[in-house]
Amino acid sequence: MDDARDCAYADFVRERSHALLRSAFLLTGDQHLAEDLVQEALARTHRAWPRLERPSNAEAYARKVMYHAQVSLWRRRRVAEALPGDGLERHGGSIADPAEAAVHRITLQRALLALSPKQRAVIVLRYFEDHTEAEAAQLLGVSVSTVKTQCNRALERLRTLVPDQQALAESEAGR
Amino acid sequence: MTVPDPLRAELRELADTVVPTDLYERSLHLSRRIGRREAAVGTGAALVALGLLGSGLWNLPSAGPAPAESVAIAPIAPPAAVPVAPSMPATATAGELIMPTRAALPDRPRPSESTAQPRSTLLADLPGQVFYEETGADGRLVRLTREGDPDTVLTARHSTVGVSLDGSRLAYVTDGTLMVVSTGGGDPQQAYAGTASADQAPAWSPDGGKLLIDAADPSVLDVATGRLTPLPSGLDGQHFRWSGDGSTLVYATEECGLEVAEATAAFGTPVPDHSETQGPAACRPVSVDATGDLVTVQLEPPASADPAEAPADAVLDTVTGDIVHLPVSGKIIGAAFDADGNLLVRSVMSDRNRLWLFAPDFTLLMQAKEPATVADLDLVAYTR
C-alpha cells in the first residue's frame, strides 16, 4: 500500500478497533480470543484495503470477516468451564451492588457461551449492534428466516440460563 | 427517548469489560504472514504443475499400480444387534490411539456420472418416511410417507429434534429438557433434564435404545434406564451421528473438520480435509450411511457463515474426504441416509422440488415430485 493508504488504515485501526474488540469479546467471551479475532479481521481488511472503494467500507468489511471467522471456524472454547461462578445462574435479585453486578455479568457471559456460535452472533448483531434482521442476515450470509429462528432459539436458551432475562426475552421474541 | 431494554444494557456492560488493546502492529504482522502464505501456495501449485508436465505423469493411464492389500472394514453388525455405547475400552490407555479400521475399499459403490432412469416415478413407491421441519420459531415437524399426505408429528416448541432410525420416535429439547414422544401420538416423556442442544441435536442409536446428547459433555443416554455415559474425552467434537450399523461415530471438530471413530474407540480419525485446495469445508455431519463410509454434510460456501441448522446438501466420502457427485438434476437442497444406507436426495429446479431415492449401491429406486405442501419446509431425516 502507498503512504496515504497506510495512513488511512492506521487511522481506521486507531478509531475503530476498540469497537470491534467489544463485539469480539461478546462473541468469544475471552479477551485473548477477542484480540485474535479482531487481529484476523483487521489483517484481512488490510489485505483487502486496495479493493475497498471507500475507507468507510472498511468497518463493514472487518465486521463481516469477524463474524464469518467466529461462526465458521467455531472459535468456541468451553470457556464456561474455566470461568468462576458455577451455580450462579439462579442468582436473581438487584444488581445495584457492584459485586452482584459482576456476578450478573459472569452469568450472562456464561449464558452467551452456552449458545452456538451462530446464535451468539445473531444476539450480538441484533441486541448489541442493533442491526435489523435483514442486516444481520446479510452480514452472516444466511436467510432472514434463519436469523429469526436462531434468534428465537437463542432467546429461549438465555431465558433458561438467565432467569432475569425472562421478561426481556419474551418481549424481544414478540418483536 | 426509548428506554434501554435489559439485554441491550447488559450486553453493553459486558462489552465494557474488555481491555483496550493496540492491534495495529499485530494486524500488519498477520497481514504480511497471510500474504507470504498466499504467495507460497501459488508458487507451490505452479511448481507442482510444472513438475507434472515435465515428468509426463499427467499422461499416464489412470489405472496406476495395483492397490495395496485392503484392510477389512469393521464387520457390520446385524440390525438387531444392540450397539455398544461408546466408552473407553478397557485396553485403552492415555495417549493410545484406537483408530478405526476403515480403509478405502476398491469396490465401494459410487454413483454414475449421468442421471439414470429411475425404477419408479411414483411417490407411492417410497418405502420409508421423510421428515421435514418448518423453519421459524416453533419448528413444526411433518412426516411424508408413500400415502402422499403429510401429517404433523410434532408441534411442541423445541430447539432441536432427532428422529429415531425407524421413524417411530422423536427426541427433542425444550428449555434444556430432553423429551421423547412417539410419532404416532401420545404424551411426551421426559428423558433427561439439563441438556444443551445447540451443538448436538439428540441422535438416536440404531436400535433406538440410546440417545447421544450434550449433557455438559457429549454423552450416551440409555433411554430405558436414564444412565448417562460420557463419550471418551478423546472424542472431542460436536454434532455426533451414528452409522446405521452402530459401529461408527462421525462428528465435527471445533475447527470445522470431520472425524470418524469406531463406537468403542477412544480417539477419532480425521477425515481428510480438502477445503484449502478443493473447496468448502464440511462443518456438520447430518446423517451417516450404514457403515460410516459416507456422510451427508452441509457444505459451507466460501466466505459465508455456517448455517448450523440447514439441511445437508452433499455427500462426503469419510475415507478420502472427497465430495461424492450425485447424479441428480437441479440444485440439491437436502440429503439424508437411512440406517440401511439408502440415500434420499431433495432437489429443486424451476421452483419444483423432487425427491430422489438411491439404494446403497446407488441404483436410482425412485424419482418423484415432492408434494407442494412441504415445499417450504427443510428436510430433516429419512427413516425406514
Interface residues (C-beta under 8 A of the other chain):
Chain A: A10 V13 R14 S17 H18 L21 R22 S23 A24 F25 L26 Q31 A34 E35 V38 Q39 E40 L42 A43 R44 T45 H46 R47 Y67 H68 V71 S72 L73 W74 R76 R77 A101 H104 R105 L108 Q109 L112 A114 L115 S116 P117 K118 Q119 A121 I123 V124 Y127 F128 D130 L140 G141 V142 S145 T146 K148 T149 Q150 N152 R153 E156 R157 L158 R159 T160 D164 Q165 A167 L168 A169 S171 E172 A173
Chain B: D5 P6 L7 R8 E10 L11 R12 E13 L14 A15 D16 T17 V18 V19 P20 T21 D22 L23 Y24 R26 S27 L28 L30 S31 R33 I34 G35 T135 G136 A137 G139 R157 S159 D175 G176 A196 A198 D199 E254 E255 C256 A281 C283 E300 P301 A303 S304 A305 D306 P307 A308 E309 A310
